[in-house]
């Protein structure tokens, strides 16, 4: 293979790699794909916050969140009653 042919082959290979990279970046930049990644990330964080590594529920954390939600709902209700 001549030097010219080798250089042309290298250029074609570099173009193919660059095209693949550009296509991957274009795919990742699509709003729907970004939203899907965010949803998956949120699901994983929620699962790790509410389950142990063995897959069992973390009752104390779930109870704390429920209790906090009840406090917020009661506080909002009292504030509305006071203003109204």
Backbone torsions as a table, in degrees:
resi	resn	phi	psi	omega
1	UNK	NA	135.2	-179.2
2	UNK	-80.7	165.0	178.8
3	UNK	-61.0	-39.6	-179.8
4	UNK	-63.7	-44.9	179.9
5	UNK	-64.0	-40.2	179.3
6	UNK	-64.9	-42.0	178.8
7	UNK	-64.0	-43.6	178.3
8	UNK	-62.1	-40.0	178.2
9	UNK	-64.5	-43.2	177.5
10	UNK	-61.5	-40.2	179.5
11	UNK	-64.8	-43.8	178.4
12	UNK	-62.1	-41.0	179.3
13	UNK	-65.7	-41.6	178.7
14	UNK	-64.6	-40.0	177.9
15	UNK	-63.5	-41.6	180.0
16	UNK	-63.6	-43.2	177.5
17	UNK	-63.5	-43.0	179.8
18	UNK	-63.9	-41.3	178.2
19	UNK	-61.9	-42.5	177.8
20	UNK	-62.4	-41.4	179.2
21	UNK	-65.0	-44.5	179.8
22	UNK	-63.8	-42.2	178.9
23	UNK	-63.6	-41.2	178.5
24	UNK	-64.0	-43.4	178.6
25	UNK	-64.6	-40.2	178.3
26	UNK	-63.9	-40.4	178.2
27	UNK	-63.8	-47.7	-178.2
28	UNK	-65.5	-23.9	-177.0
29	UNK	-86.1	-5.2	179.5
30	UNK	-67.9	134.0	-178.0
31	UNK	-55.6	-39.5	-179.8
32	UNK	-64.2	-40.1	179.7
33	UNK	-68.0	-40.8	177.7
34	UNK	-61.6	-44.7	179.2
35	UNK	-62.4	-41.3	178.6
36	UNK	-62.4	-41.4	178.3
37	UNK	-63.8	-40.0	179.3
38	UNK	-65.0	-41.8	179.1
39	UNK	-63.7	-44.5	178.9
40	UNK	-61.7	-41.6	178.9
41	UNK	-62.7	-43.0	179.2
42	UNK	-64.4	-41.7	178.1
43	UNK	-61.5	-42.6	179.6
44	UNK	-65.2	-41.2	179.2
45	UNK	-66.5	-40.1	178.2
46	UNK	-64.4	-43.2	179.4
47	UNK	-63.6	-41.8	-179.8
48	UNK	-70.9	-27.0	179.4
49	UNK	-79.2	-27.2	-175.0
50	UNK	-107.4	-4.5	-179.4
51	UNK	-131.9	148.7	174.5
52	UNK	-78.2	175.6	178.0
53	UNK	-65.3	-23.0	178.2
54	UNK	-82.9	-7.2	178.9
55	UNK	95.0	4.2	179.7
56	UNK	-85.4	149.0	179.2
57	UNK	-66.8	142.9	173.8
58	UNK	-94.0	87.3	-174.2
59	UNK	-57.8	-39.9	-177.3
60	UNK	-63.4	-37.3	178.9
61	UNK	-72.1	-43.1	179.4
62	UNK	-63.5	-41.7	178.0
63	UNK	-62.1	-39.9	179.6
64	UNK	-65.2	-40.2	179.3
65	UNK	-67.1	-43.6	178.7
66	UNK	-62.4	-43.6	179.4
67	UNK	-62.2	-42.1	178.8
68	UNK	-64.2	-39.3	178.8
69	UNK	-64.7	-40.6	178.4
70	UNK	-63.5	-42.8	178.7
71	UNK	-60.9	-43.5	179.9
72	UNK	-63.5	-45.5	-179.6
73	UNK	-62.3	-43.4	179.2
74	UNK	-64.5	-43.4	-179.7
75	UNK	-62.7	-43.3	178.5
76	UNK	-63.5	-42.2	178.4
77	UNK	-61.7	-42.7	178.9
78	UNK	-66.2	-40.5	178.5
79	UNK	-64.2	-41.3	178.5
80	UNK	-66.0	-40.2	179.5
81	UNK	-65.4	-38.1	-178.6
82	UNK	-68.0	-39.6	-178.9
83	UNK	-77.2	-30.8	-175.0
84	UNK	-91.0	NA	NA
